[in-house]
Amino acid sequence: MKSRGFTLLELMVALVVLGIAVSIAVPSFSSLIDRQRIDSSLDVLLRGLRTARQEAIERNRPITVAPPAGGWSVGWRVFIDDNANGSYDDGERLLREELQPTPINIHAASSIANYVRFNPQGESELLNGGFQAGTFRFCPQDESSKGRLLVMNRVGRLRTASDVIDPSYCSADG
């Protein structure tokens, strides 16, 4: 009579092989998920900034993009800043709001840390009229992995790049 099953030894070997395969796959899968979250957040912020720039041109008035109280890592709002203070206040017209479902570590250069404002010509400018430029750094969970950069030049044009980000930008107080 021939047996139609697996022996205990065969099952143990199969489980060991499966365990090794899973231990190899999980770190790369985690890295893939992190890269996807970063790319998705970058894409949404890029669209928000481009929308604000286009709205400023079409409406022929300044449009502001600013983060809520938790900073760029939790989201941002596109709005008409009637009192020109760089932050969203009650009564101001909200054009778009994006809140991150899972906060991601985004570091903004000091010139764009609190807001990005586009004038009617589509140029980025500070509240005092000076030019505004800077870089958003999207920090990966693994400091040795490449993060993403969203760079805004002095006339409001945006470009993206991929690079290893200095850990000082990605620290809690960076």
C-alpha positions in Angstrom: 0.0 0.0 0.0 1.5 3.3 -1.2 1.2 6.4 1.0 -0.4 9.6 -0.6 0.9 12.3 1.7 4.0 14.1 2.9 6.2 12.9 5.6 6.9 15.1 8.6 10.5 15.7 7.4 9.3 16.8 4.0 6.8 19.3 5.6 9.6 20.7 7.9 11.9 21.2 4.9 9.2 22.9 2.9 8.5 25.2 5.9 12.2 26.1 6.3 12.4 26.9 2.6 9.3 29.0 2.8 10.6 30.8 5.9 13.9 31.7 4.1 12.0 33.0 1.0 9.7 35.1 3.2 12.6 36.6 5.2 14.3 37.6 1.9 11.2 39.0 0.3 9.8 41.1 3.3 12.5 43.7 3.5 12.4 44.4 -0.3 8.6 44.5 -0.1 8.7 47.0 2.7 11.1 49.2 0.7 8.8 48.9 -2.3 5.8 50.1 -0.2 7.9 53.0 1.2 9.0 54.1 -2.3 5.4 53.9 -3.5 4.1 56.1 -0.6 6.8 58.6 -1.3 6.1 58.7 -5.0 2.4 59.0 -4.4 2.8 61.9 -1.9 5.2 63.7 -4.2 2.8 63.3 -7.1 -0.2 64.7 -5.1 1.8 67.7 -3.8 3.2 68.4 -7.3 -0.4 68.4 -8.7 -1.5 70.7 -5.9 1.2 73.2 -6.6 0.6 73.1 -10.3 -3.1 73.6 -9.7 -2.4 76.6 -7.5 -0.1 78.1 -10.1 -2.7 77.6 -12.9 -5.4 79.0 -10.7 -3.3 82.1 -10.0 -2.9 82.7 -13.7 -6.5 82.0 -14.6 -8.0 84.1 -11.7 -5.4 86.9 -12.1 -4.8 86.9 -8.3 -2.4 85.3 -5.8 -3.1 81.7 -4.8 -1.5 80.1 -1.7 -0.6 76.6 -0.8 0.0 76.0 2.9 0.2 73.0 5.3 -2.2 72.6 8.2 -1.0 72.8 11.8 1.0 69.5 11.5 3.2 70.6 8.6 3.6 69.4 5.0 3.9 65.8 6.3 0.2 65.7 7.1 -1.2 67.5 4.0 -1.8 70.9 2.4 -4.5 73.3 1.3 -4.8 75.4 -1.9 -6.7 78.6 -1.2 -7.3 82.3 -1.9 -5.4 84.1 0.8 -7.6 87.3 1.1 -5.6 88.7 4.0 -2.2 87.8 2.6 -0.9 86.2 5.7 0.2 82.9 4.2 -2.1 80.7 6.2 -5.7 79.5 5.7 -8.2 81.3 7.8 -12.0 81.0 8.3 -13.9 82.6 5.5 -11.1 82.2 2.9 -12.0 80.3 -0.3 -10.6 76.8 -0.2 -9.9 75.5 -3.7 -8.4 72.1 -2.8 -7.3 70.2 0.3 -5.2 67.1 0.4 -4.6 65.3 3.7 -2.2 62.4 3.9 -3.9 59.2 4.9 -0.6 58.1 6.5 1.8 60.9 7.3 5.1 60.8 5.4 8.2 62.7 6.5 8.4 65.8 4.2 11.0 68.4 4.9 10.5 71.8 3.3 13.3 74.4 2.9 12.8 77.4 5.2 11.6 79.7 2.3 8.7 77.3 1.7 8.2 75.8 5.1 5.0 77.7 5.9 3.5 78.4 2.5 4.0 78.6 -1.3 2.4 81.6 -3.0 1.9 82.1 -6.7 1.3 85.6 -8.2 -1.0 86.2 -11.2 2.0 85.6 -13.6 2.4 82.1 -12.1 5.7 83.1 -10.4 6.3 82.0 -6.8 6.7 84.9 -4.4 7.0 85.7 -0.7 4.4 87.8 1.0 6.7 90.7 0.8 7.0 90.3 -3.0 10.5 88.7 -3.0 11.1 85.6 -5.1 10.3 82.2 -3.4 12.2 79.0 -4.2 13.1 75.9 -2.4 13.1 72.1 -2.1 10.7 69.7 -0.6 12.5 66.5 0.6 10.5 63.3 0.8 12.4 61.2 3.3 12.5 57.4 3.0 12.2 55.2 6.2 15.6 53.7 5.4 18.2 56.5 5.4 20.4 54.7 2.9 17.6 54.6 0.3 17.0 57.3 -2.2 14.3 59.8 -1.3 12.6 62.2 -3.6 13.0 65.9 -4.1 10.5 68.4 -5.4 12.4 71.5 -6.4 10.7 74.9 -7.1 12.8 77.5 -8.9 12.4 81.3 -8.5 9.7 81.6 -11.2 7.6 78.8 -9.8 8.6 76.0 -12.1 8.7 72.6 -10.5 10.9 69.6 -11.2 11.5 66.3 -9.4 14.6 64.3 -8.6 15.7 61.2 -6.8 18.6 61.2 -4.4 19.9 60.0 -1.0 18.8 62.7 1.5 21.0 63.8 4.3 19.6 62.3 7.5 19.7 65.7 9.2 16.7 66.8 7.0 14.7 63.7 8.0 15.2 63.9 11.7 12.2 64.9 13.9 13.7 68.4 14.5 15.3 68.7 11.0 
